[in-house]
Amino acid sequence: MRLSGQNDVQPARIFIIDDHPLVRSGLRMLIESETDLSVCCETGRIEGAMGLIAKCSPDLAIIDLSLPDGNGIELVNRIKCQHPDVRVLVSSMHDESLFAERVLHTGAQGYINKQEAGDRVIEAIRQILRGEIYLSGAMQQQLSLQAAGGKQVTPKTPVELLSNRELQIFELIGQGMGTSTIADKLSLSVKTIETHRAKIKKKLGLGSSTELMRSAVKWSIEAH
């Protein structure tokens, strides 16, 4: 929170980045019902997000992982590189066990599932603004056990074996995109995308491109 005068504390400024207008509207209403919080700006796309951060100077950004013009993890990385003081809460329908560690390693301070109740969202925002990390109790326990044992927790599903880039490509395949389209979208060569597709098939135990497409579509539907 910022000080505008000796005894006048301004509400913390929150930036919402989510491609669903109803979600943004709901978050805005929830946040602005709290006297110590306010929404300073919002957008549904990665494009222009960095400019809005520079213009609005938020204290915290709430970022959806799946955005129409890019991946939320990449946006987190860009924000932390260019605006390290901006704290980040990632919000998504995806399984926390799959993404929580990934976003923390990228620089985010918390992860919350969109199915959580509104009071949990406010709790997460305030906890992060206090300089703490926010995760569900179950995820905190998992990471604590992992740290205590000094080893990685065995993945629950093969999808957890995918790297961030492979997971991004897997998600785009699930959205019906072909190799050339994905290459254009990610500014990568077709050969690079084909290499990633081969690695994804191997990690998931899939024998053909058709099986890869079916698996990606099924995962995308279940995640949303």
N, C-alpha and C positions, 0 to 999 in steps of 0.2 A: 504494500500500500504506500501511497505517496503523501508527503506533507505539503499542503498548499499554504499553510500558515503555521504559526507557533502552536496553536491548539486545534487546528482544523485538519483532520485526516480524511483524505479523499478515498473513495472506494477503489478496490483493486480493479484493474482494467483487464477484461477478458476478451480474447479474439476467438471466434468460432469458425472452424473450417470443416464444413460438412456439405455434401452435395444434395442432401434431402432438405428442401425448404421447411417441411413440417418439423423435422428434427431441430433445425436451427431456431425455428420459432419457439418450440417447446423449451429448448435450452435457454433462449433469451428470457422468456417469461420466468423460468425457474431461477435464473441467476439474478435478474433485476428485482425479484421479490425480496432479496436479501439486501439490507442497507449497506453492508460492507463490500458489496460486489456490483460491478456494472459491465455491460457489454459495450466495448468501444468500436468494434467492427466485426464483420462477418463476410464469408465468401463460400462458394461451393466448388471452387477450383484451385489448383495449385498455382496456375497462371495468375499473376498479380498479387499473390499472397505475400511475397517478400516486400513488395512495394507498400502494401497496406501495413505491414509490421513497422516499416520505417516511418510511415505517416502517423500511425495511431499509438505507437509505443506501448503495446500491451505488457502487462505483468505476466500473463499466462495465456498460452494458446491451447485450445481443445481441438485436436486433429483426428478426423476419421481416417482409418487406414486405407479404405478403398475410395479413391477419388477418380472422376472420369478422365482426367488428363495426367494421371501419374500415381505414384505410390506414396502413401503417407510416411513410410519409413524414410524415404529419400528427402521428403520435405522436412522431417524432424532434423535430419543431418544438416540440411542447408540452414535451417534456423539456428541450430546450435553453433554452426561455424561463423555465421554472420552476426547473430544477435545472442551471444552466450548468456546474457542476463535474463532472457525470456524463458520462463519455465514452461514445460510442455506436459499435457495430459493427453494420452492417446485413448480414443473411444472407438469401439468396434464391436461388431456382432461375432467376430472370430473368437475361437477358443483362446482363453487367456494363456493356457499352458503352451500354446504354439507361438504366441507373439510377445508375451510380457518381457521375457529376457531379451529378445531382439530389440525392442524399443528402448529398454533401459541401457543396453550397450551402445545404442545410437545416441543417447543423451537425454531421452525423455525422463521425467521424474515420476511417471505413473501410468497405469493402464487400467481402464474400467470397461466392463462389458455394457453395451447399450441396454441390456435387459435389467440392469440394476435400477433400484428405485431412486427417485429424485433426491432424497436426503443423502444417499450415498455419493451422488455426484457432487453435491455441495461439500460434503465431508472431504472428498478427494481434492477438490479445488483448494479448500482452506489448508489441508494438510500439506499440499505441495507449496502453497504460498508461505508456509512456515519453514520451508526448507527441508521438508521430509519427503520420503518416497511413499507413494500410495499403490498398494496392490491388495487383492482380496486376501483374507486370512489364510485360505487354502494355498494360495500361491506363495505367500510369505513363508509358510511352513515348508513347502517344497524346496524353496531356495535355501532355507536354513539347513534342512537336512542334506541338501546337495553340498553346501559349504562345509558342513561338519564332517561329511564323509570324504571330502576332497576329490569327488569324482562327479561326472555327469549323470543325471538321472536318466534311466532307460526311457527312450521315447515311447509315448503311448501309441502313436500311429506313425506309419512310414513318412507321412507328409512332414513330420517334425525333423526329418533328416535333411530336408532341402535347405539350401543356403537362402539368404534374403533374395538374391537375384533369381534363383530358380523358383522360389515361391511366388515372386512377382510374375514371372512368365507363366507358371502353372495357373495362376489366377486369370491372366489374360486369355489363356487357352480356354479356360472355363467360360469366358465371356464370348466365345465363338470366334476369336481372332486367329487368323492364319499366321504363318511364319513371317511373311513379308510385312504384314500389317504391324506385328509386334516389333519387328526390326525398325520400322519407321517410327513407331511410337516411342521406343526407347533409345533411338539414335544409335543403334548397333547394326552390325552387318548381319545379313541373312545367315551366313556361315556360323557366326557366334550364337545366334538363336538356335540353329540346328544342333550345335554342340550342347547347349543347355538342355534342349529337348531330350537328347540322347542320355544325358546324365540323369534327368528327371525320371525317364522310363526305367533306367537301371536301378535307381534308388527305390522306386515304387514297385519294382518287379513287374513291369508292364511290357508286353511283347510287341505291341504295334502302336502306330499313331492313332488308330481308331480307339484302342483301349485307353490311350492317354487322354484323348478327347472326352471319352465317356467318364473317366475318373475325375477329370478337371471340372466338367459340367456338374457332376454329382456333388463334388466338394463345394463348388461355388453356390449351388442351390441350398445345401445344408448350412453353409456359413451365413447365408442371408435370410 
